[in-house]
Amino acid sequence: MCGIVGYVGDRSALPILIEGMERLEYRGYDSAGVAVVNGDMTVARKAGRLSELEAELEGRDLPGLLGIGHTRWATHGAPTDENAHPHRDCSGKIALVHNGIIENHDVLKARLVGEGHTFMSETDTEVAAHLIESILQERSCSLLEAVLEAVNVLEGAFALVCINSDDPDRIIVARQEPPIIVGAADGVGLVASDIPALLAHTRDVIPLDNRQVAEVSRGSVRVFDFAGEEVTVEPVHVEWNMEAAEKGGYEDFMLKEIFEQPDVVRDTLRGRVDREGRVKLDEVHWDDETLRRISKVVVVACGTSFHSGMAAKHSIEHYTRIPVELDLASEFRYRDPVLDETCLVIGIAQSGETADTLAAIRFAKEMGAKVVAITNVVGSSITRDADAVLFTHAGPEIGVAATKTFLAQLVALNLFALYLAQQRQSMDPAKTAETLTALQALPEQVEEVLRSQGEVHRAAKRYADASDVIFIGRGVGTAVALEGALKLKEISYIHAEGYPAGELKHGAIALLEPGVPVVAVLTGAKLYDKMLANIEEVRARGADTILVAPQGDERARALANELFEVPVTKPLLSPILDTVPLQLFAYFIAKERGLSPDKPRNLAKSVTVE
Ligand code: AGP
């Protein structure tokens, strides 16, 4: 989710680059940089917010009519000046910015170092700059030809934007997965990772298709496929205003982020399953002996992150047979927990800044436990306090209500659980491979669930005036029920509670009456019949039932006032699919009630106080 801009024209590039990067501010960043050509290549990079870079450039004149800029959302390498983009080759003549993950960067880096290239950063991106330099040296070809060769060597996801001070009239752009948009108007050439950065210059833009390369020059764009064949492309005319463009045309960031979830699941899996069907978590550096000595796992988190931890407890215990305790971070250190060096504490915090969770893992470390953090923000506090970090690659989440980061956490936690089982040899490798196959099918399955948003929207209209809603589930479905209740209460302000379905008869069932809808999460084969019995129980008390159930489940249909069908996956992975209709349900109800889902009252995106 980095922000990329590029300009070639007849005006000074720097102010245009900075203005474009400011337009991409909503994409979040932890560092920023520019490269401008005026005979030589001049690069300025700074960790921190864009204003840090602007301060750095204050009073400096960076003339030049060609340039590229980048606001970084770190995935590899901490947010430092050295790791900020643009990255250059050894000659300093090539500068390049990148969004995505180059999966074979380590293999290529070893080869290029062997050829004598000197690297200045720990990023995967820099590899591309040296690779292009290497090709230019070997073939003395054009930058376009060198990039066309390079993109057939690089593996993974990349939106690359590259310039060469020896060829100051063009920008070469390549896309394999992450979006990148080009445009040309009135003698200028433009590049951006998202439309808002282009709207000030043109409304006629060309979003590159996957596996395309573009040569952008003054007033002209040529597009090629990765085989080097030129393709004809027609610009699209953008009617959006600036705010709509930042939300990608969605009405709210929360809805945009719900619809980003297939890519988020894909990106969190990327590079973490090898060709042999094994989990590859390079970021978890403990040796197998250390992992085998783990006697207990404790999960500490708050809010939505607590719910992903609740689901993960089932996965970790099932795959590894290690007992798992689950604590709200705000409670954990006050209960005098039993911890020692054989305990592994998992701190989950998408922001990486939640005070309760930070305090909990610091306490755990003082007690001698090992700590692994699951977080979405590179460079956040939790990454400095933990012994190991597993990043979710969800990109910045603007909406206060956590959605895509929740699904990313579930994916990362299941990968981690499978990794523990694999390294401790506590699970049949065939079962691991089978589960990984199910994980890799999830992005398309999430897309399928999102296509049913119309049914969810209709149900939301029907129940938008409810004053109380009960959510129930069993097993991992309980975590989904609690998360669905939290989503609804935090953005629609309706009183909503999540309960283990088996617990209803111990009190909460007294709440049920006509007009109190019950949302039931009906998944997980071995608990299915018991859930059906609970649904019959609540219907007998006059409650409407809104069911999340596997596709084609006719028994569920017969018991549903509203039915949200989801594709079938492995029971332990079902929260990744079952949660999506409940996110939409909460969102559409909030909209029906005229509320702003992105900025709910009383709440902050990151709770940095205890
Ligand atoms: C979830 O929608 C809320 N925004 C809130 O409960 C959040 O999950 C909680 O504050 C924890 O945040 P963290 O993941 O950054 O620690």
Residues whose N, C-alpha, C, O or C-beta is under 5 A from the ligand:
A	BS01	AGP	C302 G303 T304 S305 I348 A349 Q350 S351 G352 T354 V400 A401 A402 A604 K605 V607
